[in-house]
Amino acid sequence: MLFKKNVAVVVDAYVTGSFLAPALLAYGVTCIHVRSQDTIRDAIRVSYRPNDFVKEILYTDDDTLRHELAGYHVAWVFAGCEMGVLLAARLAALFDIPARNDPARAICWRNKYEMHAALQRAGTRSMRHLRTSILDDVLAWKDREELTYPIVLKPIDSSASDNVHICASDDDVARAFASIMSAPNSMLHQNVEVLVQEFLRNNELIDAGRTPQIGEHREDSDVEYCVNTVSYAGKHYISEIIKVNRIRVDGTSVHDYNELLCPVNDAGIYQVFAEYVFDVLDALGIQYGPCHSELMVVGDQPVLLESAARLPGSIDLSAYTKALGHNQLMLWIQSCINPNAFLEYCARPRVPLESHSSCVFLVSDTDGDIVRAPDISSWRKLPSFHSASIRDSGRLARTTAMTNLPGYVFLLSTDKQQLQRDRHELRAQEKRIYQHMLTEAV
């Protein structure tokens, strides 16, 4: 029997967080899994890897957890996914982890109202917003702020575009309000308030250089930017910036495809986002660990949609590793295990992409029970194909949000035009693949 006293605690090791323990094991670190709640969605539960842990504990209270871990020294605490963020911050303080964030600030990383309130207190650019449990307050706030439609309604505390509504009328507001208040959020907690936000008429940053140019706003789509960072002792480093092209489906923005920006060719864009996002991280009290920030460009200035003190959701880390030479998870672990090496890496000059990367988010316009495994052989023949993740059992849902996407396909190539051609071909074949999945074999 091998016993190691120093251990890492991973809270809710699901989705991308399921790769934390294997990465830590590669450093020789023993891992213990702590679940923040007993009930989770099946779509999340299936990503859990129990064999990566020497022990699993359902958190009930601090004293019980201390007793369960009495024979160990907890040296690190990691949040595996959104539902584990608050408890991970609490446990880092409970076990006196030196490199930790203030748990009193953690509410700003989950509650989107408190998040933007923190930005306002710090004098950092934010959006107008309201939280309420009363429908009439929404319309009164819209008039008071002299806003025109559309406006956005969403849960105060959720993830992955869960129950996000772009409302173009009073009737839309009433329907969205009822939908949110009658449902649990993505962590299966009942919504008791609604967050109301102004709609950001966003632009695209285009062209490389010291002064990026502003693209034209389109009413039928959005451009969002994801800025993934890792911090240590207040030193922030951008792991990657991803431009996300979104389309509208039933009043909700749904991801179409994304493009990884180049830290060298898009250095001007990197600089614009670094200046703003680093101020956001400081305002939210994030001095250590990862952050996934989603932003839009309004006029010529970035504005935060939301930040999460965790890794992004379902992604293929290998695509970013091949394109950039690193990924956010490996940088996070290095910042904990060997902070000097992390800081040395941050000080190196940026290098061009090894490959251009694009993730195509699968979008289904049909639904039904899946009776056959998807045949993606045609996608696998695409010159830039890297990997695919697609639902292969249960029910295929008509795509209305990030929470019910059928999956995604990662494309990598040294030729950006090849990515564009392959995205077009992939979409051309997509409907046939879904029809095959829903049709019994003859």
N, C-alpha and C positions, 0 to 999 in steps of 0.2 A: 504493500500500500504506500502511495506517495501522498504526503500531506504538506501543503504550503500555507504558512500562516498569513502572508500578505495576499489579499484577494481584491478583485474588482467586483463591485455590485453593478449589475445592469438592470435598470428598472424598465419593465415592459419591452422586452427584446423582440419586437415585431417589425415587420416590413423591412426597411433598410437597416433598422437597428438589429435585425437578426444576424447581421454580419459583424457586429461588434465583437462578440465572443470569439469567433474563429480568428479574427485579426489579433485579439489580445492573446489568444492561445499561441499564436506564432511568436509572440514575445515571451512566452513562458509564463503568462499570467493566468492564474486560476480564477474562474468566474462563478459567481452566484447570481441566480435570477430572482428578482423581487417583483411580484405582480402588484400593481396598484389597486386593481379591482378584479373581482371574480368573473364578472360577465363582460365579454367583449364580442365583437362581431366575428363571425366565422371566417370572413374574408381576411381578417387580420390574424386570427389564431393559427391558421394553417402555415404561416411563415415562421412560427416558433421552432427552434432547434434544441430540444431538451437535452440531447447528448453532449452539448457544448458546456453544460453546467454541472458542477458537483453537487449543487443543492438548489432547490426552488422553494420560495417562501411567499405566501400570500400576506401582504402587509395588513395588519389590523391596528397596531399601535406601536409607539416607539419602544416601550419597555419590552414587549414581546419580541420585537425584532432584535433588540440588544441581546436578549437571552438566547435567541436562535443563533446569533453570530458571536457568542461569547468566546469561542475558541479561535476566532480569526481577528486579524487586523485589517480593517477595511481601508485600503490605500487609495482607491479611486471609486467614484460613482458616476455612472453614465446613464443618460436618458435615452432609451431606445426609440421612442416615438412620442407623438404629441401627448398621449394620455399619461406618460410617465414624467413629463417635464416638472410639474409641481412637486411631486414626491421626490424626485431625484435631487432637486434643489434643497428640500428639507433634509434628506438623508446626508447630503454632503456636509451640511452644518452639524447634524447630529453626530456624525463620526469625525468631525473636526478635520475635514480635508483642507489642507492649506490653500490649494489653488481652486478656489470656489467663488461662485457669485453669491451675492446677498439674497437669501431666500425671501426676504421681505419685498424684494423687487419682482419676484417671480410672477405675481399677478399681472404685471405689465407684459409678460411674454405669452400669456394665454388669453386674457380678456382684452378684446380688441378695442373696447372703449377706453379702458385704463391705459392701453398702449399709446393711443393717440393723445390722451390727456398728458401722459408723460412727455411726449414730444412737445406739446404746447408749453408745458412748464419750463422746458429746457430751451425754448425759443427755436426749436427745429421745425422745419416745414412739415405741415400735416394737413389733414383734410377736415372739413366740418362734419360733425357727427352728433348723434343723439342715441341714448339708450332709454327704452321705455317698455312698459307692459300694457300701455293703453293706446289703442289704435288712433284715437282723435289727436293724441300728442304728435303723431307723425305728420299729419296734415298741417297742424298748427306750426310745427317747427319748420316745415317746408316754406310756409308763407312768411314766417318771421325772418328766415334767412334769405328771403327773396330768391328762392331757387325755382327753376323750371324743371319739368320732367325731361329726361328720366332721373330717378333717384334709386339708390340701392338699399335693399333690406336683406339682412343676413342674421344668423345666430351670433350672439355675443362671443361664444366660446365654441369653436368647432374647427374643422379642417377640410381641405380638399374640395372646395366650392360647394360644400354641403348646404343645401337649402338657400343658396344665394339667388336673389331675384333682382333683375333690372326692371323697374316699374315705370311704365309710361303713362299711367292714369291713376285716378283715385281708386277705381275698381281693382287695378293691378295691385295697388298697395294693400287693399283689404284682403285680397286673396293671398298675397305673400305673407302678410301678418298672421293670418289664420293658419297657413301651412307651417310656419316656423313655431308658433306657440303651441300647436297641437302635436309636435313631434319631438323625439329626443335628438340630441346632436350626434356627431360621429363617434363620440365616446360613450354613447347610450345614456347620457344625462339629460333629463327633461329640460327643454328650453323654458325659461321663466321671464326672459326679456328679449327684446329685439334690438339689434343695432341698425341704425339708419345712417346712411352716409351720402354725401353728395356724389354725383356721378362724375368721374374724371374723364373729360374729353381729351384723350391721350394721343400722343404722337410717337413716331418712331425716330430714334437716332440713327442716322445713316452716314456713310462715308467715314473713312479713317482720318486721323489727323488730330492736331491740337485743338481744333474747334469743330466738333461734330455738327453736322447739319440736321435740320428738323424735317422729317417727312410729313406727308399730308395725312390728316386724320380721316378715317373712314367710319361711317356710322354703322356699318354692318359687321364690323370686326374690331378687335382690340389688339394692341401689342403690349405685352407685359414683360418685365425683366426680372429674372431671378438672380439674386446676388448671394452666393454661398460663401460664408466666411468661417475662419477659425481664429480665436483670440487666445492670447496668453498674457496675463498681467497687464491688460489694457492695450496690448499690441495687436492690431487687427490685420488679418491677411485675407485677401480675396482668393478663394480656391478656384472659382469659375464664375463667369457671368453668362447667362443663357437668355437669349431672346425667344419669347414664347408668342407665337401667332395664334390668336383665339378667334373662334367664330361664334355666332349666336344661335342657340337652339332653345326655342320656347322661352325667350326672355332671360336665358342664362348664358354666360360665356363659357364655352367648352374649348379645351385645348385642341388645336389642329396639328401643329408641329412646332418643334423648337430648333434653334440653331445655336451652337456653342460659339461664343465670340473669342477672337484671338487676342491674347494679352499684349501682343506686339503690334499687329496690324490695326487693332482697335484700341490702341493705347489711350487715345483721347476719350473714348467712351469709358474705359476703365477708370480714368482719372475723375470724370464727372461723377460716376457712381461711388467711387471710393470716398470722395470728400463728403458726400451726403450720408452714405450708409454708415461710415465710421462715427458720424455725429449721432445717428440713430442708435447705434449700439451703445454709445456712451450715455445717451438719454435714458435708455432702457436698463442700464446697469449691467450690461453683458460685458464682462471683463475676461471671461474664460469660456472656452468651448465653442461649439458650432452655432451658427445661426443661418437660417434660410429666410431671406428677405425678398418679398415680392413688391415690385414698384411699377409705377407708370411715369411717363414723361408728360408733363402738362406745360404747354408753352415750350420752354426750353429747359425746364427744371424737373428733376426727379421728385416724386412724391410717394411716400410709403403707402402701400395697401396694408401689409401686415408683415410682422417678423415672428419667427418661431425659433426657440432656443433648442434646436434639434437638427438632425439631418433631414433632407427632403424625403418625400415618400417613395413609392416604388420606382426605382431607377436601376439601370445596369451600371454599376460602378466601373466595370471593366472598360466601358466605352470612354469614360472620362480619363481613366488611367492611360489608355492607349493614346488619346488625343493630347493630353496635357503632361503626362509623366507623373501625375499624382491624382488623388481624389480626396474629397473632403474628409471621409472617414479615416483614411490613413494619416492625414495631417492632424486630425483631432487626437488620435491615439499617440502619435509622436509628440504632440505638445504636452501630453500627460506623462508619458513614460520617459521621454528624453527632451525636455523643453529647450535645452541649449541647441540641440540639433534642429529642432523646429524653427527657432529664431534665426539660426544660421541659414536655413533654407529660405526663410522669408526675405533675407537680405540679398539673396542672389538676384542678378538681372533676369527679367522675364525672357522667355524663349518662345519662338513661334510654335503653333500647333503642329504636332506630328501628323495628325489627320483632322480634317473637318468632320464635325459630328452633328447629326440631326436625329432627333427622336420624333417619330410619327405616332401620334396618339390615335388609336383605332376608334372609329366612330360608327356605330350601327344605327341604321334607320329602321330596323325591324326587331322583333323579339320572338321568343319561343324557347321550348325546351331543347337543349343540345342533345342530339342522339348519335352524333358521330364526331370523332376528334377532328379538329381543323386540319385541312390539307394546305400547308403553307409552302409547299415545294416550289411554287412559282416565285414566292417572295425570296426564298433562299437562293434562287438563281440570280437575283439582282446583283450587279457588280459591287455595290456598296453595302450589301447586307452584312450586318454584324451580329445581331441577336434579335429574338422576338419573345415576348411573353403574351400569351393569349388564353382567355378562358377556354377550358376544354370539357367542362361538365356543368351540370346544374342548368341554369337558365340564362340565355342571352337576352339582355335587356336593351331596349331602345335607349341610346345614349342621350342623357339629359344633363349630366354633370360629371365631374371627375370621379365621383364615387361609383359610377356604373359604366365606366369605359370597359370595353372588352379586353383591352391590353395595349401594348405598344410595340413598335419596331425601331431598333436603333440602326442607323446607317452611318458608315464611316468611309471616307475617301479623301485622297489628296486633291481631288478635283471637285470643287463646289458645284459645277454644272452637272456632274454625275449625280450628286445628291438630289438636285432638282429633278432630273429626269427620272430617277428611281422613286422619288416621292410621288410623282405623277403616275407612274406605272403601278405602284403599290395601291394607290387609291382606285385605279381602274379595275383592279382585280378584287378589291375588298368585298364588294357585295356578293360576288360569286362564292367566296370562301364562307361567308355567313350562311348563304342558302344551302351549301353543302353540309354545314354543321347541323342544320335544322331538318334535313331530309333523310329519311331512312334509306339505307343501302338496298338496292334492288337485288 
